[in-house]
Each structure stands twice: as C-alpha cells, then as structure tokens.
Amino acid sequence: MQTPETSPPCLAQLQFLTGQPRRHYIWPEEFPVRLGRGGDCAPRIEEEGVWEHHVAIELNGENRFQLKRVSDAGVMVNDEPMADDQPLANGDVLGLGSVKLQFWLGTVQQQRLSTREAAVWALLAAVTAVQVCLLLWLW
C-alpha cells in the first residue's frame, strides 16, 4: 500500500481505514467529488450506513478543500459530528455510516529545472569572467 509521500501526483487522496484497504486518488477534473452509493459517486462506497449521496468534497473560492453536506446523512469529522459545511485539513478522518476514511493532500512533483539551472550557472560564469577581465585591465 502506498503512503501519501509515494503516491502519484494528484490533488488529494482518500485512504479507506475500514473494510477492504484501498486508496482513491482525486484529480483536479473530478471536482466536486461525491461520496456515497450512487452511480455518479467516485469512489462508490457500498458499505452499511452509507447513503446514495452522502457528502461531497469541493474546492471553495479560496481553492481550499471543503466538506459539503448534500443530504441529511450523518457525517463525522475526527469523531465529531459535522454540523455544517466545513474545511478539510490534511489527515482528517471522515466517518460515513460504517466506513472511516482519511483525507490526505496529494503529492506535488517539482518541475524539471535543469535548463534554468544551467542558464543561471552560465550567467554567473560569464559575470565572473567579465569581472576578472575588468580587474586585470584596471590593474
């Protein structure tokens, strides 16, 4: 099983803590992510106590993850009942019926910067060479 540090580059991920161990990766084009039994839910959760459309994960206006109520189904966040829509933090544990899953931020891959780094080193070498030439000329 992969840990959040070794997962593919995704926006977020859900780790199922109960039932069959599995992980669901959330890509930017999937938002809003609906959790439940319904056919339009991804991931589809068919365990006991999970409603057809139980809850959704959305990105709010500030590009932060938010848990949004879409039904009257009970949802627990870190063993506390969810009263209203609330922000999600890295590592939050969600309880939907008999299922517990943990929300993780996705991993980010750094862009390849070798061309930029080479250009900066070349520029530094050129500036150093010009300074050495100026010092020798003035001396």
N, CA, C and O atoms as CSV, one atom per row, in Angstrom:
chain,resi,resn,atom,element,x,y,z
A,1,MET,N,N,0.835,-1.179,0.000
A,1,MET,CA,C,0.000,0.000,0.000
A,1,MET,C,C,0.879,1.242,0.000
A,1,MET,O,O,1.870,1.319,0.726
A,2,GLN,N,N,0.502,2.209,-0.823
A,2,GLN,CA,C,1.291,3.430,-0.931
A,2,GLN,C,C,0.995,4.372,0.221
A,2,GLN,O,O,-0.115,4.403,0.750
A,3,THR,N,N,1.995,5.128,0.594
A,3,THR,CA,C,1.813,6.183,1.590
A,3,THR,C,C,1.612,7.484,0.840
A,3,THR,O,O,1.923,7.555,-0.349
A,4,PRO,N,N,1.099,8.525,1.501
A,4,PRO,CA,C,0.891,9.790,0.796
A,4,PRO,C,C,2.161,10.332,0.143
A,4,PRO,O,O,2.074,11.022,-0.873
A,5,GLU,N,N,3.337,10.039,0.699
A,5,GLU,CA,C,4.575,10.572,0.144
A,5,GLU,C,C,4.941,9.918,-1.184
A,5,GLU,O,O,5.640,10.537,-1.985
A,6,THR,N,N,4.494,8.685,-1.450
A,6,THR,CA,C,4.893,7.982,-2.664
A,6,THR,C,C,3.748,7.824,-3.652
A,6,THR,O,O,3.859,7.029,-4.585
A,7,SER,N,N,2.677,8.535,-3.482
A,7,SER,CA,C,1.544,8.405,-4.377
A,7,SER,C,C,1.807,9.163,-5.668
A,7,SER,O,O,2.701,10.008,-5.718
A,8,PRO,N,N,1.034,8.871,-6.721
A,8,PRO,CA,C,1.202,9.632,-7.952
A,8,PRO,C,C,0.797,11.094,-7.721
A,8,PRO,O,O,0.074,11.383,-6.767
A,9,PRO,N,N,1.246,12.012,-8.570
A,9,PRO,CA,C,0.900,13.423,-8.367
A,9,PRO,C,C,-0.601,13.643,-8.570
A,9,PRO,O,O,-1.098,13.569,-9.693
A,10,CYS,N,N,-1.307,13.909,-7.491
A,10,CYS,CA,C,-2.746,14.132,-7.533
A,10,CYS,C,C,-3.062,15.298,-6.614
A,10,CYS,O,O,-2.195,15.768,-5.877
A,11,LEU,N,N,-4.316,15.771,-6.656
A,11,LEU,CA,C,-4.695,16.907,-5.836
A,11,LEU,C,C,-4.962,16.498,-4.389
A,11,LEU,O,O,-4.591,17.214,-3.459
A,12,ALA,N,N,-5.598,15.358,-4.203
A,12,ALA,CA,C,-5.904,14.845,-2.862
A,12,ALA,C,C,-6.106,13.338,-2.971
A,12,ALA,O,O,-6.150,12.782,-4.069
A,13,GLN,N,N,-6.228,12.685,-1.816
A,13,GLN,CA,C,-6.477,11.253,-1.808
A,13,GLN,C,C,-7.258,10.854,-0.570
A,13,GLN,O,O,-7.191,11.509,0.470
A,14,LEU,N,N,-7.994,9.771,-0.705
A,14,LEU,CA,C,-8.768,9.222,0.399
A,14,LEU,C,C,-8.261,7.823,0.692
A,14,LEU,O,O,-8.214,6.975,-0.199
A,15,GLN,N,N,-7.883,7.578,1.936
A,15,GLN,CA,C,-7.410,6.268,2.381
A,15,GLN,C,C,-8.518,5.621,3.195
A,15,GLN,O,O,-8.923,6.161,4.224
A,16,PHE,N,N,-9.013,4.471,2.751
A,16,PHE,CA,C,-10.046,3.765,3.494
A,16,PHE,C,C,-9.416,3.084,4.689
A,16,PHE,O,O,-8.500,2.277,4.531
A,17,LEU,N,N,-9.894,3.397,5.885
A,17,LEU,CA,C,-9.347,2.840,7.117
A,17,LEU,C,C,-10.103,1.606,7.578
A,17,LEU,O,O,-9.576,0.816,8.360
A,18,THR,N,N,-11.337,1.429,7.101
A,18,THR,CA,C,-12.132,0.259,7.459
A,18,THR,C,C,-12.493,-0.493,6.183
A,18,THR,O,O,-12.439,0.051,5.080
A,19,GLY,N,N,-12.858,-1.740,6.363
A,19,GLY,CA,C,-13.207,-2.550,5.203
A,19,GLY,C,C,-11.954,-2.929,4.422
A,19,GLY,O,O,-10.854,-2.990,4.971
A,20,GLN,N,N,-12.141,-3.178,3.147
A,20,GLN,CA,C,-11.014,-3.550,2.302
A,20,GLN,C,C,-10.079,-2.349,2.145
A,20,GLN,O,O,-10.520,-1.281,1.721
A,21,PRO,N,N,-8.787,-2.507,2.483
A,21,PRO,CA,C,-7.878,-1.370,2.374
A,21,PRO,C,C,-7.713,-0.951,0.924
A,21,PRO,O,O,-7.362,-1.752,0.057
A,22,ARG,N,N,-7.973,0.313,0.688
A,22,ARG,CA,C,-7.798,0.859,-0.648
A,22,ARG,C,C,-7.587,2.354,-0.542
A,22,ARG,O,O,-7.802,2.958,0.509
A,23,ARG,N,N,-7.168,2.932,-1.634
A,23,ARG,CA,C,-6.882,4.354,-1.689
A,23,ARG,C,C,-7.516,4.895,-2.970
A,23,ARG,O,O,-7.467,4.251,-4.018
A,24,HIS,N,N,-8.110,6.083,-2.873
A,24,HIS,CA,C,-8.707,6.725,-4.043
A,24,HIS,C,C,-8.003,8.053,-4.269
A,24,HIS,O,O,-7.940,8.891,-3.370
A,25,TYR,N,N,-7.475,8.241,-5.473
A,25,TYR,CA,C,-6.790,9.478,-5.822
A,25,TYR,C,C,-7.781,10.442,-6.460
A,25,TYR,O,O,-8.607,10.045,-7.282
A,26,ILE,N,N,-7.693,11.702,-6.079
A,26,ILE,CA,C,-8.611,12.719,-6.589
A,26,ILE,C,C,-7.832,13.662,-7.498
A,26,ILE,O,O,-6.875,14.308,-7.071
A,27,TRP,N,N,-8.257,13.730,-8.759
A,27,TRP,CA,C,-7.610,14.573,-9.768
A,27,TRP,C,C,-8.397,15.877,-9.910
A,27,TRP,O,O,-9.584,15.900,-9.585
A,28,PRO,N,N,-7.788,16.945,-10.379
A,28,PRO,CA,C,-8.467,18.254,-10.449
A,28,PRO,C,C,-9.773,18.233,-11.239
A,28,PRO,O,O,-10.718,18.931,-10.873
A,29,GLU,N,N,-9.844,17.455,-12.303
A,29,GLU,CA,C,-11.050,17.449,-13.136
A,29,GLU,C,C,-12.225,16.708,-12.494
A,29,GLU,O,O,-13.329,16.739,-13.039
A,30,GLU,N,N,-12.021,16.043,-11.355
A,30,GLU,CA,C,-13.082,15.275,-10.694
A,30,GLU,C,C,-13.970,16.118,-9.783
A,30,GLU,O,O,-15.014,15.638,-9.341
A,31,PHE,N,N,-13.588,17.356,-9.492
A,31,PHE,CA,C,-14.334,18.148,-8.509
A,31,PHE,C,C,-15.656,18.622,-9.066
A,31,PHE,O,O,-15.736,18.971,-10.244
A,32,PRO,N,N,-16.708,18.646,-8.241
A,32,PRO,CA,C,-16.780,18.187,-6.857
A,32,PRO,C,C,-16.820,16.666,-6.790
A,32,PRO,O,O,-17.373,16.013,-7.676
A,33,VAL,N,N,-16.228,16.100,-5.731
A,33,VAL,CA,C,-16.181,14.656,-5.529
A,33,VAL,C,C,-17.337,14.274,-4.622
A,33,VAL,O,O,-17.427,14.743,-3.487
A,34,ARG,N,N,-18.223,13.418,-5.127
A,34,ARG,CA,C,-19.365,12.959,-4.339
A,34,ARG,C,C,-19.021,11.603,-3.730
A,34,ARG,O,O,-18.529,10.708,-4.417
A,35,LEU,N,N,-19.287,11.465,-2.432
A,35,LEU,CA,C,-19.054,10.204,-1.746
A,35,LEU,C,C,-20.401,9.588,-1.413
A,35,LEU,O,O,-21.277,10.261,-0.870
A,36,GLY,N,N,-20.570,8.318,-1.734
A,36,GLY,CA,C,-21.817,7.629,-1.443
A,36,GLY,C,C,-21.962,6.373,-2.278
A,36,GLY,O,O,-21.002,5.896,-2.883
A,37,ARG,N,N,-23.196,5.835,-2.304
A,37,ARG,CA,C,-23.501,4.607,-3.031
A,37,ARG,C,C,-23.882,4.845,-4.488
A,37,ARG,O,O,-23.847,3.920,-5.301
A,38,GLY,N,N,-24.244,6.076,-4.818
A,38,GLY,CA,C,-24.764,6.391,-6.149
A,38,GLY,C,C,-23.799,6.073,-7.275
A,38,GLY,O,O,-22.585,6.021,-7.076
A,39,GLY,N,N,-24.350,5.862,-8.454
A,39,GLY,CA,C,-23.527,5.557,-9.625
A,39,GLY,C,C,-22.637,6.702,-10.042
A,39,GLY,O,O,-21.614,6.485,-10.692
A,40,ASP,N,N,-23.011,7.932,-9.678
A,40,ASP,CA,C,-22.195,9.089,-10.037
A,40,ASP,C,C,-21.182,9.440,-8.944
A,40,ASP,O,O,-20.524,10.479,-9.019
A,41,CYS,N,N,-21.056,8.592,-7.945
A,41,CYS,CA,C,-20.102,8.840,-6.851
A,41,CYS,C,C,-18.769,8.167,-7.167
A,41,CYS,O,O,-18.719,7.039,-7.657
A,42,ALA,N,N,-17.713,8.878,-6.877
A,42,ALA,CA,C,-16.368,8.313,-7.050
A,42,ALA,C,C,-15.523,8.780,-5.887
A,42,ALA,O,O,-15.190,9.964,-5.830
A,43,PRO,N,N,-15.165,7.933,-4.977
A,43,PRO,CA,C,-15.349,6.494,-5.047
A,43,PRO,C,C,-16.760,6.081,-4.620
A,43,PRO,O,O,-17.410,6.752,-3.818
A,44,ARG,N,N,-17.201,4.979,-5.168
A,44,ARG,CA,C,-18.507,4.422,-4.798
A,44,ARG,C,C,-18.318,3.577,-3.541
A,44,ARG,O,O,-17.500,2.657,-3.516
A,45,ILE,N,N,-19.084,3.901,-2.500
A,45,ILE,CA,C,-18.941,3.230,-1.203
A,45,ILE,C,C,-20.238,2.488,-0.909
A,45,ILE,O,O,-21.286,3.115,-0.750
A,46,GLU,N,N,-20.181,1.177,-0.836
A,46,GLU,CA,C,-21.395,0.377,-0.681
A,46,GLU,C,C,-21.522,-0.256,0.695
A,46,GLU,O,O,-22.331,-1.166,0.876
A,47,GLU,N,N,-20.747,0.200,1.666
A,47,GLU,CA,C,-20.818,-0.365,2.997
A,47,GLU,C,C,-22.088,0.099,3.717
A,47,GLU,O,O,-22.770,1.023,3.276
A,48,GLU,N,N,-22.382,-0.562,4.827
A,48,GLU,CA,C,-23.592,-0.311,5.612
A,48,GLU,C,C,-23.619,1.123,6.146
A,48,GLU,O,O,-22.613,1.636,6.637
A,49,GLY,N,N,-24.786,1.755,6.041
A,49,GLY,CA,C,-24.987,3.088,6.595
A,49,GLY,C,C,-24.608,4.226,5.667
A,49,GLY,O,O,-24.741,5.392,6.042
A,50,VAL,N,N,-24.137,3.917,4.459
A,50,VAL,CA,C,-23.749,4.964,3.511
A,50,VAL,C,C,-24.923,5.257,2.589
A,50,VAL,O,O,-25.484,4.342,1.985
A,51,TRP,N,N,-25.295,6.522,2.479
A,51,TRP,CA,C,-26.409,6.942,1.638
A,51,TRP,C,C,-25.983,7.021,0.178
A,51,TRP,O,O,-24.799,6.945,-0.152
A,52,GLU,N,N,-26.993,7.178,-0.694
A,52,GLU,CA,C,-26.701,7.269,-2.126
A,52,GLU,C,C,-25.794,8.458,-2.420
A,52,GLU,O,O,-24.802,8.320,-3.136
A,53,HIS,N,N,-26.127,9.617,-1.876
A,53,HIS,CA,C,-25.266,10.797,-1.965
A,53,HIS,C,C,-25.048,11.272,-0.534
A,53,HIS,O,O,-25.866,12.017,0.004
A,54,HIS,N,N,-23.977,10.855,0.068
A,54,HIS,CA,C,-23.747,11.078,1.490
A,54,HIS,C,C,-23.159,12.461,1.757
A,54,HIS,O,O,-23.694,13.218,2.567
A,55,VAL,N,N,-22.058,12.791,1.078
A,55,VAL,CA,C,-21.363,14.060,1.296
A,55,VAL,C,C,-20.505,14.342,0.061
A,55,VAL,O,O,-20.257,13.441,-0.741
A,56,ALA,N,N,-20.058,15.577,-0.092
A,56,ALA,CA,C,-19.207,15.935,-1.230
A,56,ALA,C,C,-17.974,16.695,-0.746
A,56,ALA,O,O,-18.009,17.373,0.281
A,57,ILE,N,N,-16.901,16.571,-1.493
A,57,ILE,CA,C,-15.689,17.354,-1.254
A,57,ILE,C,C,-15.569,18.331,-2.416
A,57,ILE,O,O,-15.565,17.933,-3.581
A,58,GLU,N,N,-15.472,19.607,-2.083
A,58,GLU,CA,C,-15.387,20.649,-3.104
A,58,GLU,C,C,-14.183,21.531,-2.850
A,58,GLU,O,O,-13.586,21.507,-1.774
A,59,LEU,N,N,-13.844,22.303,-3.853
A,59,LEU,CA,C,-12.857,23.374,-3.688
A,59,LEU,C,C,-13.640,24.662,-3.541
A,59,LEU,O,O,-14.470,24.986,-4.390
A,60,ASN,N,N,-13.381,25.410,-2.456
A,60,ASN,CA,C,-14.118,26.662,-2.268
A,60,ASN,C,C,-13.447,27.776,-3.074
A,60,ASN,O,O,-12.502,27.517,-3.819
A,61,GLY,N,N,-13.925,29.000,-2.931
A,61,GLY,CA,C,-13.413,30.130,-3.694
A,61,GLY,C,C,-11.947,30.431,-3.440
A,61,GLY,O,O,-11.297,31.067,-4.270
A,62,GLU,N,N,-11.415,29.986,-2.312
A,62,GLU,CA,C,-10.009,30.213,-1.974
A,62,GLU,C,C,-9.150,28.999,-2.334
A,62,GLU,O,O,-8.003,28.898,-1.897
A,63,ASN,N,N,-9.706,28.073,-3.134
A,63,ASN,CA,C,-9.019,26.836,-3.524
A,63,ASN,C,C,-8.617,25.991,-2.319
A,63,ASN,O,O,-7.545,25.385,-2.297
A,64,ARG,N,N,-9.486,25.962,-1.331
A,64,ARG,CA,C,-9.297,25.091,-0.172
A,64,ARG,C,C,-10.340,23.986,-0.229
A,64,ARG,O,O,-11.445,24.179,-0.737
A,65,PHE,N,N,-9.971,22.826,0.301
A,65,PHE,CA,C,-10.896,21.700,0.301
A,65,PHE,C,C,-11.968,21.920,1.357
A,65,PHE,O,O,-11.682,22.340,2.478
A,66,GLN,N,N,-13.210,21.627,0.977
A,66,GLN,CA,C,-14.333,21.824,1.885
A,66,GLN,C,C,-15.256,20.625,1.791
A,66,GLN,O,O,-15.563,20.141,0.702
A,67,LEU,N,N,-15.694,20.151,2.951
A,67,LEU,CA,C,-16.661,19.074,3.028
A,67,LEU,C,C,-18.043,19.705,2.995
A,67,LEU,O,O,-18.365,20.530,3.850
A,68,LYS,N,N,-18.867,19.329,2.018
A,68,LYS,CA,C,-20.165,19.963,1.822
A,68,LYS,C,C,-21.279,18.936,2.023
A,68,LYS,O,O,-21.256,17.839,1.465
A,69,ARG,N,N,-22.241,19.331,2.833
A,69,ARG,CA,C,-23.394,18.465,3.094
A,69,ARG,C,C,-24.307,18.461,1.863
A,69,ARG,O,O,-24.692,19.520,1.366
A,70,VAL,N,N,-24.651,17.259,1.376
A,70,VAL,CA,C,-25.556,17.138,0.234
A,70,VAL,C,C,-26.816,16.351,0.596
A,70,VAL,O,O,-27.700,16.166,-0.240
A,71,SER,N,N,-26.893,15.887,1.852
A,71,SER,CA,C,-28.067,15.145,2.321
A,71,SER,C,C,-28.152,15.307,3.834
A,71,SER,O,O,-27.339,16.001,4.445
A,72,ASP,N,N,-29.141,14.660,4.421
A,72,ASP,CA,C,-29.277,14.689,5.876
A,72,ASP,C,C,-28.483,13.569,6.554
A,72,ASP,O,O,-28.629,13.335,7.753
A,73,ALA,N,N,-27.653,12.889,5.788
A,73,ALA,CA,C,-26.864,11.782,6.333
A,73,ALA,C,C,-25.871,12.291,7.371
A,73,ALA,O,O,-25.317,13.383,7.244
A,74,GLY,N,N,-25.661,11.480,8.391
A,74,GLY,CA,C,-24.705,11.844,9.434
A,74,GLY,C,C,-23.276,11.654,8.960
A,74,GLY,O,O,-22.937,10.638,8.353
A,75,VAL,N,N,-22.451,12.638,9.242
A,75,VAL,CA,C,-21.033,12.581,8.865
A,75,VAL,C,C,-20.217,12.969,10.087
A,75,VAL,O,O,-20.524,13.955,10.757
A,76,MET,N,N,-19.183,12.196,10.376
A,76,MET,CA,C,-18.278,12.506,11.471
A,76,MET,C,C,-16.953,12.978,10.883
A,76,MET,O,O,-16.452,12.403,9.917
A,77,VAL,N,N,-16.396,14.021,11.469
A,77,VAL,CA,C,-15.072,14.509,11.085
A,77,VAL,C,C,-14.217,14.497,12.341
A,77,VAL,O,O,-14.471,15.249,13.282
A,78,ASN,N,N,-13.200,13.638,12.353
A,78,ASN,CA,C,-12.339,13.467,13.527
A,78,ASN,C,C,-13.166,13.151,14.779
A,78,ASN,O,O,-12.933,13.714,15.849
A,79,ASP,N,N,-14.128,12.246,14.628
A,79,ASP,CA,C,-15.008,11.768,15.698
A,79,ASP,C,C,-15.918,12.847,16.268
A,79,ASP,O,O,-16.442,12.690,17.371
A,80,GLU,N,N,-16.113,13.930,15.541
A,80,GLU,CA,C,-17.059,14.993,15.914
A,80,GLU,C,C,-18.116,15.082,14.821
A,80,GLU,O,O,-17.780,15.001,13.639
A,81,PRO,N,N,-19.396,15.246,15.189
A,81,PRO,CA,C,-20.426,15.363,14.155
A,81,PRO,C,C,-20.239,16.628,13.318
A,81,PRO,O,O,-19.931,17.702,13.834
A,82,MET,N,N,-20.433,16.467,12.028
A,82,MET,CA,C,-20.343,17.604,11.110
A,82,MET,C,C,-21.660,18.355,11.166
A,82,MET,O,O,-22.705,17.794,10.837
A,83,ALA,N,N,-21.628,19.609,11.576
A,83,ALA,CA,C,-22.849,20.392,11.699
A,83,ALA,C,C,-23.208,21.065,10.378
A,83,ALA,O,O,-24.365,21.041,9.959
A,84,ASP,N,N,-22.241,21.650,9.741
A,84,ASP,CA,C,-22.446,22.396,8.505
A,84,ASP,C,C,-21.274,22.122,7.585
A,84,ASP,O,O,-20.406,21.307,7.898
A,85,ASP,N,N,-21.251,22.806,6.446
A,85,ASP,CA,C,-20.097,22.687,5.569
A,85,ASP,C,C,-18.859,23.126,6.343
A,85,ASP,O,O,-18.899,24.108,7.084
A,86,GLN,N,N,-17.773,22.403,6.172
A,86,GLN,CA,C,-16.573,22.753,6.923
A,86,GLN,C,C,-15.325,22.450,6.105
A,86,GLN,O,O,-15.337,21.568,5.246
A,87,PRO,N,N,-14.245,23.189,6.374
A,87,PRO,CA,C,-12.996,22.947,5.646
A,87,PRO,C,C,-12.371,21.624,6.056
A,87,PRO,O,O,-12.538,21.159,7.184
A,88,LEU,N,N,-11.650,21.030,5.118
A,88,LEU,CA,C,-10.936,19.784,5.382
A,88,LEU,C,C,-9.453,20.082,5.556
A,88,LEU,O,O,-8.885,20.897,4.828
A,89,ALA,N,N,-8.838,19.426,6.512
A,89,ALA,CA,C,-7.406,19.576,6.741
A,89,ALA,C,C,-6.709,18.253,6.433
A,89,ALA,O,O,-7.332,17.191,6.452
A,90,ASN,N,N,-5.437,18.329,6.154
A,90,ASN,CA,C,-4.647,17.139,5.874
A,90,ASN,C,C,-4.714,16.187,7.061
A,90,ASN,O,O,-4.408,16.573,8.189
A,91,GLY,N,N,-5.112,14.950,6.812
A,91,GLY,CA,C,-5.168,13.939,7.866
A,91,GLY,C,C,-6.516,13.804,8.549
A,91,GLY,O,O,-6.667,12.947,9.419
A,92,ASP,N,N,-7.506,14.618,8.187
A,92,ASP,CA,C,-8.837,14.496,8.795
A,92,ASP,C,C,-9.423,13.109,8.520
A,92,ASP,O,O,-9.290,12.570,7.421
A,93,VAL,N,N,-10.074,12.543,9.540
A,93,VAL,CA,C,-10.722,11.237,9.410
A,93,VAL,C,C,-12.216,11.462,9.279
A,93,VAL,O,O,-12.831,12.105,10.130
A,94,LEU,N,N,-12.801,10.928,8.206
A,94,LEU,CA,C,-14.232,11.078,7.928
A,94,LEU,C,C,-14.949,9.779,8.256
A,94,LEU,O,O,-14.456,8.694,7.946
A,95,GLY,N,N,-16.103,9.890,8.880
A,95,GLY,CA,C,-16.933,8.734,9.171
A,95,GLY,C,C,-18.236,8.844,8.414
A,95,GLY,O,O,-19.012,9.771,8.646
A,96,LEU,N,N,-18.489,7.907,7.508
A,96,LEU,CA,C,-19.723,7.853,6.718
A,96,LEU,C,C,-20.353,6.499,6.970
A,96,LEU,O,O,-19.881,5.495,6.436
A,97,GLY,N,N,-21.407,6.442,7.770
A,97,GLY,CA,C,-22.000,5.163,8.123
A,97,GLY,C,C,-20.975,4.318,8.846
A,97,GLY,O,O,-20.399,4.747,9.846
A,98,SER,N,N,-20.741,3.090,8.332
A,98,SER,CA,C,-19.778,2.194,8.972
A,98,SER,C,C,-18.370,2.347,8.398
A,98,SER,O,O,-17.470,1.584,8.749
A,99,VAL,N,N,-18.180,3.316,7.529
A,99,VAL,CA,C,-16.897,3.498,6.854
A,99,VAL,C,C,-16.112,4.646,7.467
A,99,VAL,O,O,-16.668,5.698,7.784
A,100,LYS,N,N,-14.816,4.429,7.628
A,100,LYS,CA,C,-13.918,5.511,8.034
A,100,LYS,C,C,-12.875,5.660,6.947
A,100,LYS,O,O,-12.285,4.680,6.494
A,101,LEU,N,N,-12.655,6.899,6.534
A,101,LEU,CA,C,-11.609,7.166,5.572
A,101,LEU,C,C,-10.856,8.419,5.962
A,101,LEU,O,O,-11.392,9.307,6.624
A,102,GLN,N,N,-9.615,8.476,5.544
A,102,GLN,CA,C,-8.757,9.591,5.911
A,102,GLN,C,C,-8.439,10.409,4.674
A,102,GLN,O,O,-8.111,9.874,3.615
A,103,PHE,N,N,-8.547,11.737,4.840
A,103,PHE,CA,C,-8.288,12.679,3.753
A,103,PHE,C,C,-6.825,13.100,3.811
A,103,PHE,O,O,-6.329,13.505,4.863
A,104,TRP,N,N,-6.146,13.004,2.687
A,104,TRP,CA,C,-4.753,13.433,2.584
A,104,TRP,C,C,-4.617,14.394,1.417
A,104,TRP,O,O,-5.274,14.229,0.389
A,105,LEU,N,N,-3.774,15.385,1.574
A,105,LEU,CA,C,-3.424,16.229,0.436
A,105,LEU,C,C,-2.582,15.400,-0.524
A,105,LEU,O,O,-1.851,14.501,-0.107
A,106,GLY,N,N,-2.689,15.703,-1.791
A,106,GLY,CA,C,-1.908,14.978,-2.784
A,106,GLY,C,C,-0.454,15.402,-2.768
A,106,GLY,O,O,-0.081,16.418,-2.181
A,107,THR,N,N,0.344,14.603,-3.422
A,107,THR,CA,C,1.753,14.941,-3.529
A,107,THR,C,C,1.977,15.788,-4.768
A,107,THR,O,O,1.252,15.668,-5.756
A,108,VAL,N,N,2.966,16.626,-4.707
A,108,VAL,CA,C,3.264,17.522,-5.822
A,108,VAL,C,C,4.643,17.171,-6.353
A,108,VAL,O,O,5.584,16.972,-5.586
A,109,GLN,N,N,4.751,17.098,-7.654
A,109,GLN,CA,C,6.040,16.822,-8.282
A,109,GLN,C,C,6.679,18.139,-8.712
A,109,GLN,O,O,6.028,18.971,-9.344
A,110,GLN,N,N,7.939,18.323,-8.374
A,110,GLN,CA,C,8.644,19.528,-8.786
A,110,GLN,C,C,8.928,19.454,-10.281
A,110,GLN,O,O,9.268,18.396,-10.810
A,111,GLN,N,N,8.785,20.588,-10.949
A,111,GLN,CA,C,9.089,20.648,-12.369
A,111,GLN,C,C,10.587,20.492,-12.571
A,111,GLN,O,O,11.391,20.819,-11.698
A,112,ARG,N,N,10.938,19.988,-13.735
A,112,ARG,CA,C,12.361,19.871,-14.053
A,112,ARG,C,C,12.919,21.265,-14.299
A,112,ARG,O,O,12.415,22.012,-15.137
A,113,LEU,N,N,13.956,21.598,-13.564
A,113,LEU,CA,C,14.547,22.929,-13.653
A,113,LEU,C,C,15.976,22.892,-14.164
A,113,LEU,O,O,16.689,23.886,-14.025
A,114,SER,N,N,16.424,21.795,-14.747
A,114,SER,CA,C,17.823,21.665,-15.151
A,114,SER,C,C,18.221,22.697,-16.196
A,114,SER,O,O,19.344,23.200,-16.149
A,115,THR,N,N,17.339,23.034,-17.140
A,115,THR,CA,C,17.670,24.041,-18.158
A,115,THR,C,C,17.843,25.406,-17.512
A,115,THR,O,O,18.796,26.121,-17.822
A,116,ARG,N,N,16.936,25.776,-16.621
A,116,ARG,CA,C,17.047,27.058,-15.924
A,116,ARG,C,C,18.293,27.114,-15.054
A,116,ARG,O,O,18.989,28.128,-15.018
A,117,GLU,N,N,18.572,26.016,-14.352
A,117,GLU,CA,C,19.760,25.983,-13.506
A,117,GLU,C,C,21.029,26.136,-14.339
A,117,GLU,O,O,21.940,26.865,-13.946
A,118,ALA,N,N,21.100,25.467,-15.470
A,118,ALA,CA,C,22.267,25.577,-16.347
A,118,ALA,C,C,22.421,27.019,-16.851
A,118,ALA,O,O,23.537,27.532,-16.924
A,119,ALA,N,N,21.314,27.666,-17.195
A,119,ALA,CA,C,21.377,29.052,-17.668
A,119,ALA,C,C,21.878,29.987,-16.572
A,119,ALA,O,O,22.659,30.898,-16.847
A,120,VAL,N,N,21.441,29.774,-15.346
A,120,VAL,CA,C,21.887,30.621,-14.233
A,120,VAL,C,C,23.378,30.424,-13.990
A,120,VAL,O,O,24.107,31.397,-13.795
A,121,TRP,N,N,23.841,29.168,-13.998
A,121,TRP,CA,C,25.276,28.915,-13.798
A,121,TRP,C,C,26.097,29.522,-14.920
A,121,TRP,O,O,27.172,30.063,-14.662
A,122,ALA,N,N,25.629,29.449,-16.150
A,122,ALA,CA,C,26.343,30.053,-17.283
A,122,ALA,C,C,26.410,31.565,-17.124
A,122,ALA,O,O,27.443,32.177,-17.395
A,123,LEU,N,N,25.304,32.169,-16.685
A,123,LEU,CA,C,25.286,33.618,-16.459
A,123,LEU,C,C,26.263,34.000,-15.343
A,123,LEU,O,O,26.986,34.988,-15.473
A,124,LEU,N,N,26.294,33.243,-14.265
A,124,LEU,CA,C,27.239,33.514,-13.180
A,124,LEU,C,C,28.684,33.381,-13.653
A,124,LEU,O,O,29.532,34.189,-13.274
A,125,ALA,N,N,28.972,32.378,-14.471
A,125,ALA,CA,C,30.324,32.206,-15.003
A,125,ALA,C,C,30.700,33.377,-15.901
A,125,ALA,O,O,31.833,33.858,-15.850
A,126,ALA,N,N,29.761,33.842,-16.725
A,126,ALA,CA,C,30.035,34.984,-17.610
A,126,ALA,C,C,30.297,36.248,-16.806
A,126,ALA,O,O,31.224,36.997,-17.113
A,127,VAL,N,N,29.488,36.493,-15.775
A,127,VAL,CA,C,29.680,37.681,-14.929
A,127,VAL,C,C,31.032,37.608,-14.223
A,127,VAL,O,O,31.733,38.616,-14.127
A,128,THR,N,N,31.402,36.436,-13.732
A,128,THR,CA,C,32.700,36.267,-13.067
A,128,THR,C,C,33.845,36.531,-14.047
A,128,THR,O,O,34.818,37.202,-13.703
A,129,ALA,N,N,33.729,36.005,-15.261
A,129,ALA,CA,C,34.775,36.220,-16.272
A,129,ALA,C,C,34.911,37.701,-16.608
A,129,ALA,O,O,36.029,38.200,-16.740
A,130,VAL,N,N,33.799,38.407,-16.749
A,130,VAL,CA,C,33.837,39.849,-17.036
A,130,VAL,C,C,34.499,40.586,-15.890
A,130,VAL,O,O,35.296,41.493,-16.130
A,131,GLN,N,N,34.200,40.230,-14.661
A,131,GLN,CA,C,34.808,40.901,-13.510
A,131,GLN,C,C,36.317,40.653,-13.453
A,131,GLN,O,O,37.084,41.568,-13.154
A,132,VAL,N,N,36.741,39.430,-13.735
A,132,VAL,CA,C,38.178,39.116,-13.745
A,132,VAL,C,C,38.870,39.930,-14.837
A,132,VAL,O,O,39.946,40.480,-14.600
A,133,CYS,N,N,38.279,40.016,-16.024
A,133,CYS,CA,C,38.856,40.814,-17.123
A,133,CYS,C,C,38.963,42.279,-16.737
A,133,CYS,O,O,39.973,42.917,-17.032
A,134,LEU,N,N,37.947,42.827,-16.085
A,134,LEU,CA,C,37.980,44.225,-15.660
A,134,LEU,C,C,39.065,44.458,-14.626
A,134,LEU,O,O,39.770,45.466,-14.688
A,135,LEU,N,N,39.212,43.552,-13.683
A,135,LEU,CA,C,40.257,43.685,-12.667
A,135,LEU,C,C,41.645,43.642,-13.298
A,135,LEU,O,O,42.507,44.439,-12.929
A,136,LEU,N,N,41.882,42.728,-14.245
A,136,LEU,CA,C,43.178,42.634,-14.900
A,136,LEU,C,C,43.450,43.867,-15.745
A,136,LEU,O,O,44.588,44.329,-15.813
A,137,TRP,N,N,42.432,44.399,-16.383
A,137,TRP,CA,C,42.600,45.587,-17.236
A,137,TRP,C,C,42.915,46.825,-16.384
A,137,TRP,O,O,43.734,47.659,-16.770
A,138,LEU,N,N,42.242,46.937,-15.200
A,138,LEU,CA,C,42.474,48.098,-14.335
A,138,LEU,C,C,43.750,47.966,-13.529
A,138,LEU,O,O,44.242,48.980,-13.033
A,139,TRP,N,N,44.289,46.840,-13.376
A,139,TRP,CA,C,45.449,46.640,-12.525
A,139,TRP,C,C,46.656,46.971,-13.251
A,139,TRP,O,O,47.754,46.868,-12.704
